[in-house]
Amino acid sequence: MAKIIISKANFYHNLNQIALKTGSKEKVAIVLKDNAYGHGLELMARLASEFGLTEAVVRNQPEAESIRHYFTQILVLGDKAVADEQCSYTLNSLYDIEVAQTGARVELKVDTGMHRNGIAMDELDEALERIDQKGLELFGVMTHFRSADEMGSELFWQRKRFEKVKEKVRSAGFTKVRFHSHNSAAILRANSFEEDLVRVGIAAYGYNELPEAFETVPLKPVMKLTASRVATRKLKKGERVGYGGDFTAPHAMTVSTYDLGYGDGWCRGNTFAPFVTAESLPILGRVSMDFISLESEKDEIVVFNDAQDAARQLGTISYEVMTALSKDIERVVV
Ligand SMILES: *Cc1c(COP(=O)(O)O)cnc(C)c1O
């Protein structure tokens, strides 16, 4: 069976690095959306909780339900706000305030420049007023940076805008509100940290998407992908492999089929610029729904040790490679 091997030691190493940046574990919220970036929602929730984290971030209510017992507080990014003693809900628009259930604990997202979600800066007063009128508990105010992972001044002016937001919120009388804006890239490049929380995703799983010019902390990949041998055969020179016969054996060789394919969320890629596994084996011919072929007789092969290396070959980013992997692949902790 194809397997995702999760390194607990590497996960804890990364969480430690982040906690050093924030000054405490209490300020680290682990982002577990999208099946914990493909690592397995419940598994990573359990490990994070055993590490000592008390805060988590998920996408929706069903995700929150399945990890509820591991955390004291869960921030839901994209679902309707309801009264729940353990969850807070992101308000992305004035409309979200309207449909929120009275008594819900909410965190207002302010658009400081990403222009994706969140209320506009000039809607802030109105939003605060409506939150109050509606009887919602304003628990937090947050923003998201659009280019924390790039050089340039954008992060700087987005941060300045968020400082203005904080002032406004405080002077409107909301004194117990928590503020947070940092994702992985922002906390990795920060020299000091004064907010109440970071929402850390990709860095916890071992990747730093910052350009090399930034000096940052060393992180270790948490996930490794392996596949198992299904069948082996000897090919004569000139025999072809897989759909369309895109690969032709240049000489006599032994090839095996392994149990991973695009049905498992593995990228089908380009047959003529094949993916090369962690053990330097190029995929031979087309990726099938459930199988790949390699020149190997090993019972188990390592597809990748490092999702960022894999992503580079596939022309994408580590996030996409990992989140695409099927929930049905077995996750094993080492
Ligand atoms: C996904 C997400 C994060 C985490 O981002 P990373 O770059 O993976 O650390 C933080 N905040 C919000 C609002 C998000 O949607």
The ligand as an ORCA input file, in Angstrom:
! r2SCAN-3c Opt
* xyz 0 1
  C      -4.055     28.995      5.280
  C      -4.031     30.173      6.149
  C      -2.938     30.423      6.995
  C      -1.686     29.579      7.013
  O      -0.829     29.972      5.982
  P       0.627     29.325      5.806
  O       1.261     30.127      4.760
  O       0.421     27.899      5.386
  O       1.293     29.410      7.128
  C      -3.024     31.506      7.867
  N      -4.116     32.313      7.861
  C      -5.155     32.115      7.039
  C      -6.301     33.059      7.099
  C      -5.152     31.056      6.140
  O      -6.184     30.875      5.323
*
